[in-house]
Amino acid sequence: MEREICHSHITPIRPFFLFYFQNDFHCFEHASHVLMSVVKLLSRIVAPKLEPGKFDDENMQRHDHTYGITSDPLTQFAVAFSALIHDVDHSGVPNTRLIDENPDLAALYKNRSVAEQNSLAIALELLEDREFRALRNAIYSTEDEMHHFRELVVNSVLATDIVDKELKAIRNDRWKRAFDMSQQQEESERDQINRKATIVIEHLLQASDVSHTMQHWHVYTKWNEKFFRECYLAYLSGRAENDPSKSWYDGELGFYKFYVIP
C-alpha cells in the first residue's frame, strides 16, 4: 500500500504538467519554483520546545503556537498542492485580458479570479480521477477532511490573485480582526487561531509566488526576464495594449514598493 501511495504522489505531476502551457513565466517551471519556496517556508515555521511526557498537552501547545499548521499534515499537503496547481491552464495574460478573450469562462466565474478558479476546477477534477484513489485516501479519509482539504486549496490558490480589490479587502479585514486589538470581537480561541492560520497560509502562497524577487540576483533576473518576455509576446501578438518595455523599470520599482516590501 505504501508503494502504491508513493507512486500516486509522483504520478499526478504528469497530468498537471500537461495542463501547463509553454509560457515563459506562467509555466510548470514556475509552479515548481513556487512549490519549493512553499516547502522551504513551511519548514521554517518553528514549533515551541515542549516538555516530554505530556502527549496531549504537547500536541495542543504545538498546534496553537503555529496556528495548527505544523501539527496538521493535511494542511501542509494542501498548501504544497496549491502551489503545484495554482497556474494550471494559465493562458499567459492577466485576468483582465482573459475575460475579454474567453467570455464564456468569465461568465462561468462571474468575472472574478477567472484564471485562478479555472486552475482550481481543472486540478481538483484531475485529483478525482480513479488513478489517484490511493493518494486521495492518503490525504483524507472522511467527508469532513475532504471538505477541509478542498477549502484549504481553494483559499490558497485564490490568495495568489493579488489584483482583485474585493478579495484584497477581505484579506485586510481578516488581518485586522486577527491582530488589531481594537477590532477583535468576542469569539472562541479556536476561531481566532484558525483565522490566524488562514492568514499565514495566504502569505505563504503570496510570498512564494513572487519569491524570485527576494532571492539571489541571478534568480531574480532569470524570472524577471521570463516575465518580461511573456508580457512582451502578449503585446506583439495583440493580446496586450501597452508595450511593457516602456514602463518595465518603473513598474518593477512600484511592485517592490507597494507589494513585495510591505
Secondary structure, DSSP 8 states (H G I E B T S, - for coil): -HHHHHHHHHTTHHHHHHTS---SSSSHHHHHHHHHHHHHHHHT-------TT-HHHHHHHHHHHTTTSTT-HHHHHHHHHHHHHTTTT--SS-HHHHHHH-HHHHHHTTTSSHHHHHHHHHHHHHHTSGGGHHHHHHH-SSHHHHHHHHHHHHHHHHTT--S-HHHHHHHHHHHHHHH-GGG--S--HHHHHHHHHHHHHHHHHHHHHTGGGGS-HHHHHHHHHHHHHHHHHHHHTTS-SS-GGGTHHHHHHHHIIIII--
